[in-house]
Amino acid sequence: MTKAVQKITLSPSRDIPFNKLVLSQSNVRRVKAGVSIEQLAESIAQRTLLQSLSVRAVVDADGNETGMFEVPAGGRRYRALELLVKQKRMAKTQPVPCVVREGGIAEDDSLAENDERVGLHPLDQFRAFQTLRDLEMSEEDIAARHFVTPAIVKQRLRLASVSPKLHEIYAEDGMTLEQLMAFSVTADHARQEQVWENASRSGYGEPYQIRRMLTENTVRGSDRRAQYVGIDAYEQAGGSVLRDLFEHDDGGWLQDVALLERLVTEKLKAEAETIAAEGWKWISVAVDFPFGHTSGLRELEGRPVDLTIEEQTTIDALNAEHDRLEAEYQDADELPDAVDQRLGEIEAALLAFEDRSVVYDPADVFRAGVFVSIDSEGRLSVDRGYIRPEDEAPAPAPEIGQGADTSSTGGQEVTASMPGTVISVAVSPTEAEEDDEDVTKPLPDRLIIELTAHRTLALRDALAENPAITFQAVLHNFVLTAFYRFASSGSCLEIGLRTPTFPTQAPGLRESESAKAVEARHESWKTRLPKSENDLWDALTALDGGAQASLFAHCASFAVNALYEPANRYNQGRVSAHGVRTRLDHADVLARAVGLDMAQVGWRPTVDNYLDRVTKPRILEAVLEAKGESSAQLIDHLKKADMAKEAERLLDGSGWLPEPLRLVDVASVPAEQESEVAALPEFLSEDENRDGGADDDRPQLAAAE
């Protein structure tokens, strides 16, 4: 006979006036958490009480009910109702829905009520917010009714807009919330699903990797082009911007790169046409000019526009205020914020007067030109007053309507928008994509040129910081020329200061640390030297030995040519046809002498400057050398584009360098070549010659001259 199942009986419910309820000491909640009492009171005011209170009758010493009820479960709701009564928004006799419990333990009821509470899954909240939005409730209203900020509502709605397929994966714990956030960067569901498929298959599903894949064909809002045009102007022209609501995105990602390039070109051309009215012969326009683009051109010496009486009065007042503040706080350990800010404002105002417009001789303007570009901060950069060698000879001013020709327009769109002025706009060159064949091919000539361009610039900077070695290198060049028959090409120093140019512009060359150091040093010396060459000898004579040596090293460093040149392969090898060192061998000698480390001077392998320019085996070889086989195996299954990006991340900070940038180990040089090093004149390798004092430097410099 089957035993009957005992039926459960639910506790009865009844409405009890609020003033008959008291908070029980059996309530286990002691610490505040979640929605505040004030917020809960507002919710009750908007929606009424959504959950009943669990109460027990209060009895006297004899066990008789007193007509009062205590609340062991639902204390926060009780306090919220109590607050509404205090605010006179609810009557104290308002009936409250209650479940009346008998038997059991009050503390057990209170604990169970809290333990059995299940929080809403984030995805359900996203979808609920979307439902409210679809019912035409504003984001601000949703935020106010659910006690969150409008920004959080925007984030939840953005997450609700991610592909439903990815929602299901997230709901089944197939991806993290951080990954789902990363997918919200774009609204393209097909692209989201494609990226997830690739990421989940390859194991490269970190949020930053997902964001990078979703934005790989875009331009960052922090890019100089975007800053110059302005994101608002780009959007007004019909461009769309991807935004990240969960991380700082530097202005987002601009999707229409072609539109951005067109807007940049149009704006730069408009600026150039305005400048053309000044009467220049030519104007060259580019987003960015390569390092050394003014080499071989003569820079005009302009005269700053005269100050007006009012401007001079302002300058005097600013200087007086600056001096007064500095004197007043000269003994202070730290300047007050207001004073520090004011000093900064004064310095900025004085600098603006120093950077005022420059006036040039009209006789020079009609045969000189201007470079118009964008600086690294996205601001217009106008560099006026450069004369090409072919324009140096006096020539009659061009007739109205006759534009002057330019020496070269390769890779440029040329227009004559103003009478007498030719405006050339640089066009970005396009290169054929590197094939993906799985063989280790030799490095492309263009890539070797670019890599050795970085090395040449870094070697120039390193030599300029080592006057003794530089002097020895120049002396070595003189000795080779005077005493050795086949030594004309045996040095990488092209004495005579024929500054070698870079035939191709290596990515990041102009912004490299070496370029900045060389340019800063050059500008520093330029301010110290007289403007007239007639005064130069006396000025050099006035310098002490150390200053002369530093200047000598700086000038000599410009002669460095450690550039690989495909057309001169006969001059690239380790040993020439006559068995003597070649130019690149000598570059290795100098690099060892100055301790040149391309990693320390800031070069690192990136997608742009190396990894996307070589085959997959080369990429894997680099990771294998730098990080070991386990790291190489992480990426060996990826497509080339993804492999290059991940290799950049893996190689970052490793110090790995491609062969053309490495410091050749002396031990690896063949014996017959090592004998060449040992065969140098003894006085060239003696330490005391490198450490000579100022008195010794002066006659050496004179002899070098």
N, C-alpha and C positions, 0 to 999 in steps of 0.2 A: 504494500500500500504506500503510495507516494505521499511524502510529508508535505503539508500545505505550506506555501511560501508566506511568511509573515509580511503583511502590508505595512508600509511606513505611513506615518501620519505627520503632515506638515504643521508647523506652528501656525496658529491663527494670526490674521492681520486685522488691525483696527486703526482708526484715526484717533490720535491722542492729542489734546491741546498742547502747544509747545510749552506753556508754563507749568505743565505737569511732568516735564522731562528734566532730568539732571544727568550730567556727564559722569560715567562710572569710573572709579579708580582701577577697574579691571581691564581697561583698554590698553593693549600692549604697545600702541604707537606712542612713542615719546619724542622721536626726532622728526623735525620738519623735512618733508621731501615732496617733490612734484609740485603740482599746482598750489598756489598759496590760498589761504582762507579767503582773502579778499577776492581773488579770481574765482574761487568756487562760489562765493556769494553772488557775484555777477552772473555766473552761469545759471544758478538757480533762479535769479531774477528774470533771466531771459527765457529759460526753458522749463521752469518749475523744478521740483525735486524729482530726479530720474530714478533714484534708488531709495527704497524704504530704509528706516533705521531698525536695527535689531535691539530690542529692549527687554528688560526684566522688571518685574514688579518689585518695588521697595517694600520690605516688611518691617514690622516693629520687633521689639524684643520677644514678643509672644508669638511671632510668626504670622501676624495678621497684616494684610495688605494695607498700605497707608494711602493709596490713591495716586502715589507718585511712581515714576518709572525711571530706571537708570539706563544709560546707553553705553554698553560695553563694546559694541561694534557699530561704527558710523560716527565716531567722535568728530571728524573733520566736517562732516555734513551738519552735525549739531552746532558746531562753532560758527559755521557759515550762516545757519538759520539765526543763531544768537546775534550775529553781527547785523543781519537784516532787521531784526527787532530793534536793536540799539539805534539803527539809522532811521527807525520809524517807517521802514518800507514794508514791514510785515507786522500784523497784530500778534501780540504775545499769546493770544488764545487761538491762533490759527491751528486747525487740526493738521497733524503731521502723520503721513502714512507710516505705520510701524508694524514689524513682525514681533509678536510677543512670545518670548522663549521661556520654557519651563524645564527644569532639570538641566543636567549637564553642568559644565564648568564655564563661567563667563569668560575667563582668560583664553580658554580653548576656542570658544566661538570667535573672539576678537582676532586670535592668531590665524585661524582657518580662513576668516574672511579676507585677510591680507595675503596669505599664502596662495589662495586659490585664484587670486586676481591675475589675469593674463594680459600683458601689455599688447597694444595694437602693433601688428607687423608694420614696419616702415612703408612697405609697398601699399598696404591698405590705406595708410594715411595719405600717400601721394595720390592714390586714385580718388579718395574721398574729397580731397581738396580740388581735384580736377572736376568732380561732379558738382561741387558747389560753384566752381567757376563757370561751368556750362549752364548752371541755373542763373547766370548773370549776376552772381555775387562778386563784388570787386575784391581785388587782392587785399586792399586795406580793411574791408569788412570781414573777410575771412580771418585776417590776422587779429582783429579786435575781438572777434567772437571766440577765438581759440587761444588767445593769450600768447601769441608769438609775434615777431616783428614781420613787417611786409617783406623784408629781404628773405626770411625763411620761407614764407609762402611762395615767393618767386622761385626759390631753389626747389621746393617740393613739386611745384608745377612743372619745372624744367625736367625733373627726374620722371615725372609722369608722362612726359612726351617722348621718352626713349622707346625704342622698338618693343612692341609687345612680346616678341620672341625672347628678347633679353630680360624683360620683366619676369617671364616664366623661369628662366635660368636662375635669376636672382632669388625668386621665391623658393626655389628648390636648393638654395645654398650653393649653386653652381658658380657664382661670382660674388665678390664682396661689394659692400656699399660703395667703397672708394672706387672700385672699377666702374660701377654703374654711374657714379658722378663723372668719371672721365668721359664716358660715352655721351654725356649730355652736352658736350662741346658743340656737336653738330646735330641738326634735326634730320639728317639724311639716314633713314632707317636702313636702306640697302647697304650703305657704306658702313654703318654701325655693325650690321650683321657680318659683313665681309671681314672687317677688322677683327671682330671677336673670333671668327672661324680661324683666321690666321694666327691670332694670339694664343688661343687655346691649344692649337695644334703644335705650335713652335715652343710654347712655354714662356713666351715673351709677353706676358699679360699684366705687367706692372702698370699702375695708373698712368705714370709719366710716359711709358712706352705707347700706351693706347692713345693718349693725347697727341703724341708726336706723329703717330701714323695717321690720325684723323686730320692733322693740319700740315702734312708734309708738302703739299702743293700750294701753300699760302704764304703770305708775308706778315711777319709780326708787326703789331701796332707800334712797337718801339723802333722799327726800322727807320733809317734816315729818310727814305722816300715817303713813308707814311706820315712821319712827323712834318715833313716839308709841305706836303699837299694838305694835310689835316684830315682826320677821319671823317669829320662832318662833311667836308667838301666831297670826299670820296663816296660817302653814302648818298649825298644829294645827286651825284652823277649816276646813281644806280648800283653802286657796289655794295656787296653784303659783307658783314663782319661776323665772324664766329666769336662768341663770348663764353668765358668760363665763370660761372657763378660761384664756384667753390674754391678757386685758388686765384691768386693775383696773376693776371694774364697780360700785363704791360699794354693794355689797350686792345687786346684780342688779336684775331688773325684776319687779315684782309684776303678774301677768296679770289677776287678778280684781279689777278696780277697784271694782265694785259691792260686793263682799264687804269690801274695805278700807274703803270709805266707811261701811258699816254698822257695822263694828267700831269705827271712830273715833267715830261718833255714840253708840254704846252706851257706850263707855268715858267719853266726855265727859259724857253724861247721868248716869252713875253718880257721877262726881265732883261734878256739880252737885247731885245729890240729897243727897250727904254735906254739901256746903256749905250747902244749904237748912236743915239742922238748926240753923244759927246764927241763923235768924230773919229773913233778908233778905226784902224785899218781892218782889223779882224777881231772876231770874238769866238772863242772856242768854248762850247757848252758840253758838259758831261755831269752825270750824277756824282762821279768821283774821278779824279785824275790819278794816274799812276805815280808812284814815287819817282822823283827826279824828272818830272815832266818839264820843268823850267831849265833843265841843264842845257847849256849852250846858248841860252838867250840872255840878253843884257837887260837888267832891271833898271828902269828909270828912277831917278831920285826926284820924287815929288816934293812939293812944299805944302805943309798943312795950311788950310784956310785961316786967314788972319782972324783973331778973336775980336769980337765987338767989345765996346766999353762995358756993356752990361755983363757979357760973359766973363771978362777979366775980373770984374767986381765980384761976381759969383765965385770964381775960383779962389780969389783972395779970402773971401769970407769962409769958404769951406776949409782952406788950409789953416786959417786962424782957429776955427772951431776944432779941427782935428788936433792941432798942437795943444790947445787948451785942455781937451779931454785927456790926451796922453799924459800931460803934465799933472793933471789932477789925480789920475789913477795910476801913476807910475809905481807907487809902492804897494798897490793892492795885489793880493795873491790871485784874485780872480775878478774879472770885470763883471759888473752887473749886466744882466741880459739886455736891458734897454740901451746901455752905453755901448755894449759890444755890437748890437744891431745898428746903432747910429754910426759907429765908426765904419762898419761895412757899407752903409749907404753913402757915406762921404767918399770912401775909396772908389766905389762904383761910379759915382758922379764925376769924380776927377778923371777916372779912366776913360769915361765917355768923351770928355774934352780932349784927351790925348789921342783918341781914335777918330777925331773929326776928319772930314773930307780932305783929300789931298789934291792940290792943283799941279798940273803938269804943263810943261812948255808946249804950246800949240804946235810948234815946229816938230816936236817929237810924237805928238798924239797921232797924227795922220799916218805915221808909218809903224806904230806900235799896236799891241793888242791886249786883250783881256781874257782871263780864264774865269768862267762862271760855273759854279758847282754847288754842291750841298755839303756842309761840314758834318762831322760825326753826330752832332746834336740835332740835325735836321734843319739847320738854318741856312739861308742863302749865303754863299761865300763868293765874293767878287774880288779877284786879284788883278789889279790894273797895272799897266805899264811895262810890257815886255817887248823887246825888239828882236826879231829873228836876224841871223847873220846876213841873209840876202837883202834885208831891208836897211842895213846900216848905211849904205851909200846914199848921199843926198839924192832925192828924187822929187820932181814937181808934185804938188798936191794933186790927187786924182780928181778928174772932172766929175761934176754931179752926174749921177746915174751910172758911173763906171765903177764897178766893184773890184777891189783888189783881189788877185788870185792868192791862194794859199799854197804852201810848198807841198803839202800832203793832205789828202782828204780820205785816206784809207780808213774804212770803217766809220765814216761820218756822213751825215746828211748835210749838204751845204746849201744855204739860202742867202740871198742878198736882199734882206728885208728893208735895209736902210741905205740910201745913196752913199756909196763909198765904203760901206762896211760889209764884210763877208762874215756871216754867222754859220759856224759849223757845229752840228750836234752829233755827239758820239753815239754810235749805234752799237748795242751790246753784241759782241760776236757770238755766233753759235758754233758749238763744236759737236762733231759726231760722237754719239755715245760709244763708250768702250764696250766691245763685245764681251760676252760672258763665257767664252770658251774656257774649258777647265784645263788650261796649260799655263805653266809659269813662263811668261814671255819676258823679254828684256824690258826694262822701264822705258816708256816712250820718251823720245828726245825732248819734247816740249816739257814734260814733267821734270826731267833732269835739269833742264834750263831753269825752271821755276825754283826747284829745290836749291840749286847752286846759286841762284840769285839771292835767296835768303842767306846762304852761307857767305856769299861775297859781302853783303851788307853787314852781317854780324862780324866778319873778319875785319872790315874797315873800322867798326866801332871798337873792337878789341885792340887793334893796333894803336888807335888814337889814345887809348888808355895806358899804353905801354911805350913811352917815348924811347927808352933805351933800345928795346927790341926793334922798334920801327926804324930808328937811326941805323942800327946794325943791318936791317933788311935793305935799306936804301944803299948803304955802303957796299953791301954784298952785291947789289945790282950793278953799281959802278965798277967793282972789281971784275965781275963776270964780263961786262962789256969791254973793259980795257985789256984783260989778260987771257980770256978764253975764247977760242976761235968760234965754237959752235954754241955760244951761250946767249945769243940774241933773244931766243924765245924761252930761256931757262928760268925766268922769274915771272911771278904773277904780279909784280909791281910794274906798272906801265909808267916809268919815270918820264917826266915832262908834264905830269898831271893831265894826261888825256883821259879824263874821267870816263870809264866804260859805261855804256848805257845798257839797260835791260831790254832785250828785244821783245819779250813778252812780260805781261804784268802778272806776277805770281799772286794768288789770292792772299790777302792779308799783309802783303809786303809793306804797303804804305803805313799801316797801323801797327806794325811790329815795334817791339821795344827798341830794337837796334835803330830803326828809322827815326824814332822819336829822339833817341839819344844823339844821333848824328846831327839831326836838324837843330836841336837845342844847343849843341856845342858850336855849330856853325854860326848861329844867330848871336851867341855870346861873344865870339871873336869878332864878328862883324861890327858890333857896337864899339869895340875897343880900337879898331883900326881907323886911320884917317880916311876921309872920303876921297881925298885927292891922292893919286898914286905918286905925285911929286913929293909928298910928305911921308911916304911909306918907309924909306930907308932910315930916316931919323927916328921914326916911331919904333922900328924894330931894334935900333941901337939902344933905345931907352929901356927895352925889356931886359930883365935879368936872364940868366942862363936857363932857369927852370921854365920860365914863360916862353922863351924861344924854343926850347925843346918840345913843350906841349903844342905850340903852334906848328912847329915842324912836323910833329907826329900827326896832327890833325890834317894838314895839307897832304902829307904823303899817303895817308889812309885812303884818300879819294882815288888813288891810282890802282888800288887793289882790283884785280880782275881774276876771280876764281870761278868764273862762269863757264859752264860746259857749252861748247859751241859745236853742233853737229857738222858744220861745214869745215871744221878744222880737226877732224878726228886724228889726223897724223900728229897733232900736237896735244892729244888728250891722254895718251897711254903712260904707263909707268916709266918707260925708257924710250927715248927718241931713237931715230935711226943712227945717231952718232954715239949712243950709249950714255947720254947725259940726261940729267933730270929735265922734266917738262914743266910747263907752267902750273898744272894742277898738282904735280908732285911738290913744287915749291909752296903752293897753298897749304898742303898738308904740313910741311915743315913749319910755316908760320903759325898755323893753327895749334900745333903742339907747343910752340914756343910761348904763345900767349895763353895757353890752356883753354882754348875755345871749346865750349860745350853748348851746342845748339839748343839742347833742352833747357839749360839754365838761362839762356837769353830769351826764352819764351816760345820757341817753336814747338808745336805739338801736332801730331797727325790728326787731321780732321777729314770729314767727308769731302770738303771742297778742295783742300790743298794736297791730298794724296789718295785717300782710300777709295774715292769714287773714280780715280784716274787709273787704277791698276786692276789686274784680273783677280778673281776670287782666290786662286792659290797664293798670290802675293799678300792678300789681306790675311789669310789664315797663317801664312808664314810670319807675318808681323806679330799677330796675337800669340802664336806659339813661342816666338823668341822672347816676348815681353812677359807673358802671363802663364805659359806652360800649356801642356797638351789638353788638360781638362777644360781650360777656358776656350781653346780653339774648338773643341768638340761641341761646345755650347752653341756655336754659330755655323758649323760646317754644313748644316742642312738648309740654311736660309738662302733666299734669293739675294742677288748681289747688292741691291739697294739697301735691304734690311741688314745684310751682313756688314756693309760699310758703316751704317749708323751704329750698330751694336759694337763694332770694333772700335769706333771712336770713343765710346763710353768705356770699354775695357782698357784701352790704351791710355786714357787720360791719367796723367800723373805718373805714368810708368817710366818716363824718360826714354822710351824707345825712339830710335831714329832710323830712317832709311839709309841705305849704304852711302849715297852722295853726301849726306850730312854728318856721317860719323867721323870721329877723330881717329885717323889711321894709327894703329899701334906701331911703334918703332920696331918691335920684335917681329912684326909681320912683313917688314920691308926686306926684299931679297938682299943677299950679302953684297952683291956688286953695287946695289943702290946705297946700302948703309955705308959703304966705303966713301961714297960721295959726301955724306954728312961729316964723316971723320976728316975728310980731306979739306974742309974749310980752313982758311987761314987761322992760325992759333989766336991771333989778337981779336978775332971776331967772336970767339966763344968764351973769352975770359970774363968772369963775373965782375971784376973790378971795372971793366969798361962800361958795364951796364949801370953800375952804381956810382959813376963819377959825379963829382959835385958840380956846382954852377960854374966854377972857374974853368973846369975841364970842358963843359958843354959848349962854351962860346967859341973857342977856336975850332972845335969839331964842326959846329954848324957853319962857320965861315968856310971851312974847307969843303963842306958839302955843297955850299953855294957855288 
